[in-house]
Amino acid sequence: MRSIHPLLSCAIVAIRAAVALSAQSQPFSSGVPAGFTQELYAVSTGGYGGIAFAPNGDVWMTECQFNNGSLHRFSASTTIMVNGTNIHPEIAVAPSDTGCGLVNHPNGLMYSVTTDGITELDPNTGAVLRTLGDPGFLSLVVDPRTDRLIYNHVFGCPDTGACLYTLDPVTGDNRLFISFSADQVTGIDGIVFDPSGERLYISAALGYDTRVAVIRRTGKTKGVLERFLGDGKGLSPDGLVFHRGHHELFTNDNAGTITQWDVNNDIETTFASGGFRGDLANVGSDGCAMLSQNATRYADGTETSDSSIVRVCGGFNTEHGIVSGHLRPVNETHKVRTAAPLTAVLRDPSGDPLSNYPITFTVLSGPNAGLTRNTVTGIDGRAEFLYTSASAGADVAVATYTFNSQAMQTNQAQIIWTPRK
């Protein structure tokens, strides 16, 4: 293998550990469908809530307080063995002022929603830089069309139900985005935009029932309630993420399940079950969903009451404000001595293509382990690696790159080579 940039070497070491881990760790006892993987990513004795990312790819998780919460940081580049499972260790607890919701913004900072207001945070240290906006609770999201923050407002909704406000973190402009009556929505938890930025999906409570509500954009700073998905009974959907390829919504449920929602046809399917109470979720630069849970299951069957982060990979839509690197196909079968294409797509924190960007494809394991290809992305942010295999077996590949001098990686892809008959 040719020499690789030292930062990329660290990323590849972490990926190798994840490859070995994915086959043995089953946080959701039902398993996940073909084309997806699951793993226990990290464990903490602190609370569990929103998830965001440091510039070097380390994971931050909030304690989910009303305010004055601390941030827990987990190393993305190292793993330790606990109860037969390789997990990413907790390397810092940063006193801060966080609530539950936590997001990355294209300006390079992080934001959390608290009953003190929206706190602006240093993504390297977790320190509070300033507080702006109005009191909020539970969740917030970055609007991909305006870069404004949309958050669950408390103590001042004009109607009798819940409401969302939209805040410009540059100018401080703060205004109502949508308000609900008491017979529509009385509480709001997870919030996510679809990949187009046209519709906002929220975890909407009405009494003891929680459903997914769909809000259609009617302007830059306004939205209207369009409809509800399913009945949500018994699920309590909480954290929300979208799949990039299928444009389907996935929810991290309080019921210990992941639910897959066909939003166009209003069909809900149990994607995975046998987990623990789920809370908020986010998607990293590699297209993998990070889900927070209130308990932990290790590979050897040990269960504890510690909080955990579960990573589910398979092409999820990276939220606005995070560098995105997706590798396709996630799983594909080819006969030996035929061509197999791998395509990587890179986007900057604003969602724009990273063009003319150096990227390295690497086969980590399998009959072609050690094979690499250096190339650059095109104007559309895409780069392709076309290769063949002389032997049958399963290759696991990844694409690596740097952004702002930090090592980044896409999701893993698997190419299964079968004998020619």
C-alpha positions as CSV (number, residue, x, y, z in Angstrom):
1,M,0.0,0.0,0.0
2,R,1.3,3.4,-0.8
3,S,1.9,5.9,2.1
4,I,-1.2,7.8,3.3
5,H,-1.4,11.1,5.1
6,P,-1.0,10.6,8.9
7,L,-4.4,12.1,9.6
8,L,-6.0,9.7,7.2
9,S,-4.1,6.8,8.8
10,C,-5.8,7.5,12.1
11,A,-9.2,7.5,10.4
12,I,-8.5,4.2,8.7
13,V,-7.5,2.6,12.0
14,A,-10.8,3.6,13.5
15,I,-12.6,2.3,10.4
16,R,-10.8,-1.1,10.7
17,A,-12.1,-1.3,14.3
18,A,-15.6,-0.5,13.2
19,V,-15.5,-3.2,10.5
20,A,-14.6,-5.9,13.1
21,L,-17.2,-4.4,15.5
22,S,-20.2,-4.4,13.2
23,A,-20.3,-8.1,12.9
24,Q,-20.6,-8.7,16.7
25,S,-22.4,-5.7,18.3
26,Q,-26.2,-5.8,18.3
27,P,-27.6,-2.9,20.2
28,F,-30.9,-3.6,18.4
29,S,-31.4,-7.3,19.1
30,S,-33.6,-7.8,16.0
31,G,-30.7,-6.8,13.7
32,V,-31.0,-4.3,10.9
33,P,-31.9,-5.0,7.2
34,A,-29.4,-5.9,4.5
35,G,-27.4,-2.8,3.3
36,F,-27.3,-1.4,6.8
37,T,-25.0,-2.0,9.8
38,Q,-25.3,-1.3,13.5
39,E,-22.8,-0.9,16.3
40,L,-22.4,0.3,19.9
41,Y,-20.4,3.4,19.3
42,A,-19.9,4.9,22.8
43,V,-21.0,4.7,26.4
44,S,-21.3,7.3,29.1
45,T,-22.4,7.5,32.7
46,G,-23.9,11.0,32.0
47,G,-27.3,11.7,30.6
48,Y,-28.2,11.3,27.0
49,G,-29.7,13.7,24.5
50,G,-28.6,15.7,21.4
51,I,-25.5,14.8,19.3
52,A,-23.1,17.0,17.3
53,F,-19.6,16.8,16.0
54,A,-16.2,18.4,16.8
55,P,-14.1,19.6,13.9
56,N,-11.9,16.5,14.0
57,G,-14.9,14.2,13.9
58,D,-15.2,13.5,17.7
59,V,-18.7,13.1,18.9
60,W,-20.4,15.5,21.4
61,M,-23.5,14.4,23.4
62,T,-25.5,16.6,25.7
63,E,-26.9,15.5,29.1
64,C,-30.4,16.8,28.1
65,Q,-31.1,19.3,30.9
66,F,-33.3,22.4,30.8
67,N,-30.1,24.4,31.0
68,N,-26.5,24.4,32.4
69,G,-25.9,20.9,30.9
70,S,-22.5,19.5,30.3
71,L,-21.1,18.1,27.0
72,H,-19.5,14.6,26.8
73,R,-16.9,14.1,24.1
74,F,-16.0,10.8,22.5
75,S,-12.9,10.0,20.5
76,A,-13.6,9.2,16.8
77,S,-10.0,8.0,16.2
78,T,-9.5,5.5,19.0
79,T,-11.3,2.5,20.5
80,I,-11.1,0.5,23.7
81,M,-12.4,-3.0,24.5
82,V,-15.2,-3.2,27.0
83,N,-17.3,-6.4,27.5
84,G,-16.1,-7.9,24.3
85,T,-17.0,-4.7,22.3
86,N,-14.7,-2.1,20.7
87,I,-16.2,1.3,21.7
88,H,-15.0,4.9,21.3
89,P,-13.9,6.2,24.7
90,E,-15.3,9.2,26.5
91,I,-12.3,11.6,26.6
92,A,-13.8,14.8,28.1
93,V,-16.7,16.2,30.1
94,A,-17.0,19.9,29.3
95,P,-19.1,22.1,31.7
96,S,-21.3,24.3,29.5
97,D,-24.8,25.6,29.2
98,T,-26.7,23.1,27.0
99,G,-30.2,21.7,26.9
100,C,-31.2,18.7,24.9
101,G,-31.0,19.8,21.3
102,L,-27.5,20.2,19.8
103,V,-26.5,21.1,16.2
104,N,-23.6,22.0,14.0
105,H,-24.0,25.2,11.9
106,P,-22.3,26.1,8.6
107,N,-20.5,29.0,10.4
108,G,-18.4,26.3,12.2
109,L,-20.0,26.7,15.6
110,M,-22.5,24.6,17.6
111,Y,-25.8,25.7,19.1
112,S,-28.0,24.3,21.8
113,V,-31.5,25.1,22.9
114,T,-32.0,25.9,26.6
115,T,-34.4,27.7,28.9
116,D,-31.8,30.4,29.0
117,G,-32.0,30.9,25.3
118,I,-30.0,29.6,22.3
119,T,-26.4,29.1,23.4
120,E,-23.6,29.4,20.9
121,L,-20.8,26.9,21.6
122,D,-17.2,26.5,20.7
123,P,-17.1,23.1,18.8
124,N,-13.6,22.4,20.1
125,T,-14.1,23.0,23.8
126,G,-17.9,23.1,24.3
127,A,-17.5,26.6,26.0
128,V,-20.4,29.0,25.7
129,L,-19.6,32.0,23.5
130,R,-22.9,33.9,23.9
131,T,-26.6,33.4,24.4
132,L,-29.3,34.7,22.0
133,G,-32.9,34.3,21.1
134,D,-35.7,33.2,23.5
135,P,-36.0,30.3,26.0
136,G,-36.5,27.0,24.3
137,F,-36.5,23.3,25.1
138,L,-35.6,19.9,23.7
139,S,-34.7,20.4,20.0
140,L,-33.5,22.7,17.2
141,V,-32.4,22.4,13.6
142,V,-30.5,24.5,11.0
143,D,-32.7,25.6,8.1
144,P,-30.8,24.4,4.9
145,R,-32.2,27.3,2.9
146,T,-31.6,30.2,5.2
147,D,-29.0,29.0,7.7
148,R,-31.4,30.2,10.5
149,L,-32.0,28.1,13.6
150,I,-35.5,26.7,14.1
151,Y,-36.2,25.8,17.7
152,N,-38.9,24.7,20.1
153,H,-40.0,27.8,21.9
154,V,-41.3,27.8,25.4
155,F,-43.1,30.3,27.7
156,G,-44.4,32.6,24.9
157,C,-46.4,30.8,22.2
158,P,-49.2,33.0,20.8
159,D,-51.7,30.1,20.6
160,T,-52.7,27.5,23.2
161,G,-50.4,24.8,21.9
162,A,-46.7,24.6,21.1
163,C,-44.7,26.7,18.6
164,L,-41.5,27.0,16.7
165,Y,-39.4,30.1,16.3
166,T,-36.7,30.9,13.7
167,L,-33.6,32.8,14.7
168,D,-30.8,34.3,12.6
169,P,-27.6,33.8,14.6
170,V,-25.9,36.6,12.7
171,T,-28.4,39.4,13.1
172,G,-30.3,38.1,16.1
173,D,-33.6,38.4,14.2
174,N,-36.0,36.1,16.0
175,R,-39.6,35.5,14.8
176,L,-42.4,33.0,14.9
177,F,-42.2,30.2,12.3
178,I,-45.4,28.3,13.2
179,S,-47.8,28.1,16.1
180,F,-50.2,25.3,17.0
181,S,-53.5,25.1,18.8
182,A,-53.9,22.9,21.9
183,D,-55.9,20.3,19.8
184,Q,-53.0,20.0,17.3
185,V,-49.6,19.9,19.1
186,T,-48.9,20.5,22.8
187,G,-45.2,19.6,22.7
188,I,-42.3,19.3,20.2
189,D,-39.2,17.1,20.5
190,G,-37.0,16.0,17.5
191,I,-36.9,18.2,14.4
192,V,-35.5,17.6,10.9
193,F,-35.8,18.9,7.4
194,D,-36.2,16.7,4.4
195,P,-33.3,16.7,1.9
196,S,-35.0,19.3,-0.2
197,G,-35.5,21.8,2.6
198,E,-39.2,22.1,1.6
199,R,-40.7,20.3,4.5
200,L,-40.0,20.1,8.2
201,Y,-40.8,17.0,10.2
202,I,-41.3,17.2,14.0
203,S,-41.9,14.8,16.8
204,A,-45.3,16.2,17.9
205,A,-47.0,15.4,21.2
206,L,-50.7,15.7,21.9
207,G,-51.4,14.6,25.4
208,Y,-49.8,11.2,25.9
209,D,-49.6,10.4,22.2
210,T,-46.6,11.4,20.0
211,R,-46.8,11.5,16.2
212,V,-44.7,12.8,13.4
213,A,-46.1,16.1,12.0
214,V,-45.3,17.5,8.6
215,I,-44.8,21.2,8.2
216,R,-44.7,22.7,4.7
217,R,-42.6,25.8,4.1
218,T,-44.7,28.9,3.0
219,G,-41.8,31.4,3.0
220,K,-38.3,31.9,4.3
221,T,-39.5,32.2,7.9
222,K,-43.0,30.7,7.8
223,G,-44.5,27.3,7.7
224,V,-48.0,25.7,7.9
225,L,-49.1,22.3,9.3
226,E,-49.7,20.0,6.4
227,R,-50.5,16.6,8.0
228,F,-49.6,13.9,10.4
229,L,-47.9,10.6,9.7
230,G,-49.4,7.4,11.1
231,D,-50.7,7.3,14.6
232,G,-47.4,6.9,16.5
233,K,-49.2,5.0,19.3
234,G,-46.8,3.1,21.5
235,L,-43.7,4.3,19.5
236,S,-43.1,7.8,20.8
237,P,-40.8,8.8,17.9
238,D,-38.1,11.2,19.2
239,G,-34.9,11.7,17.1
240,L,-35.5,12.1,13.4
241,V,-33.1,11.5,10.4
242,F,-33.7,11.2,6.7
243,H,-32.2,8.7,4.3
244,R,-30.6,10.4,1.3
245,G,-31.2,7.8,-1.4
246,H,-34.7,6.7,-0.6
247,H,-36.0,10.0,0.9
248,E,-37.5,8.1,3.8
249,L,-37.7,9.3,7.4
250,F,-36.3,7.2,10.2
251,T,-37.2,7.8,13.9
252,N,-35.3,6.9,17.1
253,D,-38.2,5.9,19.3
254,N,-38.8,5.9,23.0
255,A,-40.1,2.3,22.6
256,G,-36.6,1.0,21.8
257,T,-37.3,0.7,18.1
258,I,-36.3,2.5,14.9
259,T,-39.3,3.2,12.6
260,Q,-38.9,3.7,8.9
261,W,-41.5,6.0,7.3
262,D,-42.4,6.1,3.6
263,V,-43.4,9.8,3.8
264,N,-45.0,9.9,0.4
265,N,-47.4,7.0,1.0
266,D,-47.7,7.3,4.8
267,I,-46.5,3.8,5.5
268,E,-44.6,3.0,8.7
269,T,-42.4,-0.1,9.0
270,T,-40.4,-1.4,12.0
271,F,-36.8,-1.1,10.9
272,A,-35.2,-2.4,14.1
273,S,-36.3,-3.4,17.6
274,G,-35.0,-4.7,20.8
275,G,-33.1,-1.5,21.7
276,F,-33.5,0.8,24.6
277,R,-35.4,4.1,25.1
278,G,-34.2,6.3,22.2
279,D,-33.9,10.1,22.3
280,L,-32.4,12.5,19.8
281,A,-30.3,11.6,16.7
282,N,-27.9,13.2,14.2
283,V,-26.1,12.1,11.0
284,G,-22.3,12.4,10.7
285,S,-20.1,13.2,7.8
286,D,-20.0,9.5,6.8
287,G,-23.8,9.2,6.4
288,C,-24.2,7.2,9.5
289,A,-27.0,8.0,12.0
290,M,-25.9,8.5,15.6
291,L,-28.8,7.6,18.0
292,S,-28.7,8.3,21.8
293,Q,-30.2,5.7,24.2
294,N,-30.8,5.5,27.9
295,A,-29.1,2.0,28.4
296,T,-26.4,-0.1,26.8
297,R,-26.1,-3.6,25.4
298,Y,-22.5,-5.0,24.8
299,A,-21.5,-7.7,22.3
300,D,-21.1,-10.3,25.1
301,G,-24.7,-9.7,26.2
302,T,-23.9,-7.5,29.2
303,E,-26.6,-4.8,29.7
304,T,-26.1,-1.7,31.9
305,S,-28.0,1.5,32.7
306,D,-25.3,3.7,31.2
307,S,-26.2,6.0,28.4
308,S,-25.1,4.9,24.9
309,I,-24.7,6.1,21.3
310,V,-25.6,3.6,18.6
311,R,-24.3,4.1,15.1
312,V,-26.4,2.8,12.2
313,C,-24.8,3.2,8.8
314,G,-26.4,3.0,5.3
315,G,-26.6,6.3,3.5
316,F,-28.4,8.7,5.8
317,N,-28.8,12.4,4.9
318,T,-26.1,14.5,6.7
319,E,-27.8,17.5,8.3
320,H,-27.0,21.0,7.1
321,G,-23.9,22.3,8.9
322,I,-21.8,19.1,8.7
323,V,-19.3,18.1,6.0
324,S,-20.9,15.2,4.1
325,G,-19.1,12.3,2.5
326,H,-21.2,9.5,1.1
327,L,-19.9,6.3,-0.6
328,R,-22.1,4.3,-2.9
329,P,-23.2,1.6,-3.3
330,V,-23.4,0.5,0.3
331,N,-23.7,-3.2,-0.6
332,E,-23.5,-4.7,-4.1
333,T,-22.6,-8.1,-5.7
334,H,-20.4,-8.5,-8.8
335,K,-18.8,-11.5,-10.5
336,V,-15.0,-11.7,-10.4
337,R,-13.2,-10.1,-13.4
338,T,-16.1,-7.7,-14.0
339,A,-16.0,-4.0,-13.1
340,A,-17.4,-2.6,-9.8
341,P,-17.9,1.1,-9.4
342,L,-17.6,3.0,-6.2
343,T,-18.8,6.6,-6.2
344,A,-18.1,9.1,-3.4
345,V,-20.0,12.4,-3.1
346,L,-18.5,15.3,-1.0
347,R,-20.4,18.3,0.2
348,D,-19.4,21.3,2.4
349,P,-21.3,22.4,5.5
350,S,-23.7,24.5,3.4
351,G,-24.5,21.4,1.3
352,D,-22.6,22.6,-1.8
353,P,-20.4,20.2,-3.8
354,L,-16.7,20.1,-2.8
355,S,-15.3,20.2,-6.3
356,N,-11.7,19.4,-7.4
357,Y,-11.1,17.9,-4.0
358,P,-8.5,15.2,-3.4
359,I,-9.9,11.9,-2.2
360,T,-8.5,8.5,-1.6
361,F,-10.4,5.2,-2.1
362,T,-9.0,2.4,0.1
363,V,-10.0,-1.3,0.2
364,L,-9.7,-2.1,3.9
365,S,-10.3,-5.8,3.9
366,G,-11.2,-8.7,1.6
367,P,-9.4,-10.2,-1.4
368,N,-8.3,-6.8,-2.6
369,A,-7.2,-5.4,0.8
370,G,-4.6,-2.6,0.4
371,L,-5.8,-1.5,-3.0
372,T,-6.0,2.4,-3.2
373,R,-6.9,5.0,-5.8
374,N,-6.1,8.8,-5.5
375,T,-8.3,11.1,-7.5
376,V,-10.3,14.4,-7.2
377,T,-13.9,15.2,-7.2
378,G,-15.7,16.7,-10.2
379,I,-17.7,19.9,-10.3
380,D,-20.7,18.0,-8.8
381,G,-18.6,16.8,-5.9
382,R,-18.4,13.2,-7.2
383,A,-15.4,10.9,-7.6
384,E,-15.4,7.4,-9.0
385,F,-13.2,4.3,-8.4
386,L,-13.7,1.5,-10.9
387,Y,-11.9,-1.8,-10.1
388,T,-12.1,-5.5,-10.6
389,S,-11.2,-8.6,-8.6
390,A,-9.5,-11.8,-9.6
391,S,-10.7,-13.6,-6.4
392,A,-14.1,-14.2,-4.8
393,G,-14.8,-12.8,-1.4
394,A,-16.1,-9.6,0.3
395,D,-14.2,-6.3,0.1
396,V,-14.9,-3.5,2.5
397,A,-13.9,-0.1,1.2
398,V,-13.9,3.5,2.3
399,A,-13.0,7.0,0.9
400,T,-11.0,9.4,3.0
401,Y,-10.3,13.1,2.6
402,T,-9.4,16.2,4.6
403,F,-11.4,19.3,5.4
404,N,-9.9,22.2,7.2
405,S,-6.8,20.0,7.9
406,Q,-9.0,17.4,9.6
407,A,-9.2,13.8,8.6
408,M,-12.7,12.8,7.3
409,Q,-14.1,9.6,6.1
410,T,-17.2,8.4,4.2
411,N,-19.3,5.5,5.2
412,Q,-18.1,1.9,4.4
413,A,-19.1,0.1,1.3
414,Q,-19.1,-3.6,0.7
415,I,-18.5,-5.3,-2.7
416,I,-19.1,-9.0,-2.7
417,W,-17.3,-10.9,-5.5
418,T,-18.8,-14.2,-6.6
419,P,-17.2,-16.8,-8.9
420,R,-18.0,-16.8,-12.6
421,K,-19.9,-19.9,-13.7
